[in-house]
Amino acid sequence: MTKANEKRVLEWLSDAHAMESEAETMLKGQASRLEHYPRLRQRIEQHVEETQGQARLLEARIKALGGSTSTVKDVMGSATAAMHAAGNSMMSDEVVKGSGLSYAFEHLEIATYRAIIAAARKVGDQETEAVCQEILAQEEAMAEWLAANLDETVLTYLDRDETEGQTAKR
């Protein structure tokens, strides 16, 4: 166990906090535009609450380890998410592409937490490992939900898209 490894865990926790800030912005934007997909909107709104809780858990660990969250990283992550949301909102199949992007982002989060868990285990930081295991379970559950419900989202989109007078994109 080295101080360099401990610093790396703290750095990755800060990166994860910024990632959750980005995720919150992205999810809120997506949920706010969903008009015709109530199950998807409800699950996204639930995950927004989970994401906010995850950010609080990460911030607590960062502070316990003597660090602080990076406002710059958080703001940059939120700005990036806002730009992606704006771009996605212009797509005629926004709900389908948004579901795919959300699924991919969940897997980025899953990989991030697995890496932090491995590093925390190496440095003997059981508290960080436990927090990240809790968050990992939520991210895996969201990814599984998105995968299990993608067909329904796509089929609803296609039905709405071919029905005169109905909007499908959201």
C-alpha positions in Angstrom: 0.0 0.0 0.0 1.4 3.3 -1.0 0.4 6.9 -0.6 0.3 7.2 -4.4 -2.3 4.4 -4.5 -4.3 6.1 -1.8 -4.2 9.4 -3.7 -5.3 7.6 -6.8 -8.4 6.2 -5.0 -9.2 9.7 -3.9 -8.7 11.1 -7.4 -11.0 8.4 -8.8 -13.6 9.1 -6.2 -13.5 12.8 -7.3 -13.9 11.7 -10.9 -16.8 9.5 -10.0 -18.5 12.4 -8.2 -18.1 14.5 -11.4 -19.5 11.6 -13.4 -22.5 11.4 -11.1 -23.0 15.2 -11.6 -23.0 14.6 -15.3 -25.4 11.7 -15.0 -27.8 13.7 -13.0 -27.9 16.5 -15.6 -28.3 14.0 -18.4 -31.0 12.0 -16.7 -33.0 15.1 -15.6 -32.9 16.4 -19.1 -34.0 13.1 -20.6 -36.8 12.6 -18.1 -38.1 16.2 -18.5 -38.6 15.6 -22.3 -40.3 12.2 -22.1 -44.0 12.6 -22.8 -45.2 9.3 -24.1 -43.0 6.8 -22.2 -44.2 6.9 -18.6 -42.5 3.7 -17.4 -39.1 4.9 -18.8 -39.6 8.4 -17.3 -40.5 6.9 -13.9 -37.4 4.7 -13.9 -35.2 7.5 -14.9 -36.6 9.8 -12.2 -36.0 7.0 -9.7 -32.4 6.8 -10.9 -32.0 10.5 -10.6 -32.8 10.1 -6.9 -30.3 7.2 -6.7 -27.7 9.3 -8.5 -28.1 12.2 -6.1 -27.7 9.7 -3.2 -24.6 8.3 -4.9 -23.1 11.8 -5.2 -23.7 12.4 -1.4 -22.0 9.0 -0.6 -19.0 9.9 -2.7 -18.7 13.4 -1.3 -18.7 11.9 2.2 -16.0 9.4 1.3 -13.9 12.1 -0.4 -14.2 14.3 2.7 -13.4 11.4 5.0 -10.2 10.8 3.1 -9.2 14.4 3.4 -10.2 15.6 -0.1 -12.8 17.8 -1.6 -15.0 17.6 -4.6 -13.9 19.4 -7.7 -16.3 22.1 -8.7 -14.5 22.4 -12.0 -14.9 18.7 -12.8 -18.6 18.7 -11.7 -19.4 21.8 -13.8 -17.6 20.4 -16.8 -19.4 17.1 -16.5 -22.8 18.9 -16.2 -22.0 21.1 -19.2 -21.0 18.1 -21.3 -24.3 16.4 -20.3 -26.3 19.5 -21.2 -24.7 19.7 -24.6 -25.4 16.0 -25.2 -29.0 16.5 -24.1 -29.4 19.4 -26.4 -28.1 17.4 -29.3 -30.2 14.4 -28.5 -33.3 16.5 -28.3 -33.0 17.4 -32.0 -33.1 13.8 -33.1 -36.3 12.5 -34.5 -35.8 9.2 -32.5 -34.6 10.8 -29.3 -36.1 8.2 -27.0 -34.4 5.3 -28.7 -31.0 7.0 -29.0 -31.3 8.3 -25.4 -32.0 4.8 -24.2 -28.9 3.5 -25.9 -26.8 6.3 -24.6 -28.1 5.8 -21.1 -27.3 2.1 -21.3 -23.8 2.9 -22.5 -23.3 5.5 -19.8 -24.4 3.0 -17.1 -21.7 0.7 -18.3 -19.1 3.5 -18.0 -20.3 3.9 -14.4 -20.1 0.2 -13.8 -16.5 0.0 -15.0 -15.6 3.1 -13.0 -17.0 1.6 -9.7 -15.4 -1.8 -10.4 -12.0 0.0 -10.8 -12.4 2.0 -7.6 -13.5 -1.1 -5.7 -10.4 -3.0 -6.8 -8.1 0.0 -5.9 -9.9 0.5 -2.5 -9.4 -3.2 -1.8 -5.7 -2.9 -2.6 -5.1 0.0 -0.2 -7.3 -1.6 2.5 -10.1 1.1 2.3 -13.1 -1.0 3.3 -15.4 2.0 3.7 -14.8 3.2 0.1 -15.1 -0.4 -1.1 -18.5 -0.8 0.6 -19.8 2.6 -0.7 -18.8 1.7 -4.2 -20.3 -1.8 -4.0 -23.6 -0.1 -3.0 -23.4 2.3 -5.9 -22.3 -0.4 -8.3 -25.4 -2.5 -7.5 -27.7 0.5 -8.3 -25.8 1.1 -11.6 -26.1 -2.5 -12.6 -29.8 -2.6 -11.8 -30.4 0.5 -14.0 -28.4 -1.0 -16.8 -30.3 -4.3 -16.5 -33.6 -2.4 -16.5 -32.7 -0.4 -19.6 -31.7 -3.6 -21.4 -34.9 -5.4 -20.3 -37.1 -2.6 -21.4 -35.4 -1.5 -24.6 -37.6 -3.6 -26.9 -40.7 -2.1 -25.3 -39.3 1.4 -25.8 -38.4 0.7 -29.4 -41.7 -0.9 -30.3 -43.7 1.9 -28.7 -41.6 4.4 -30.6 -42.2 2.5 -33.9 -46.0 2.3 -33.2 -46.2 5.9 -32.4 -44.0 6.9 -35.3 -46.3 5.2 -37.9 -49.5 6.5 -36.4 -50.8 9.7 -38.0 -50.9 12.6 -35.5 -48.8 11.0 -32.8 -45.4 12.2 -31.7 -42.9 9.3 -31.2 -39.6 11.0 -30.4 -40.4 11.8 -26.7 
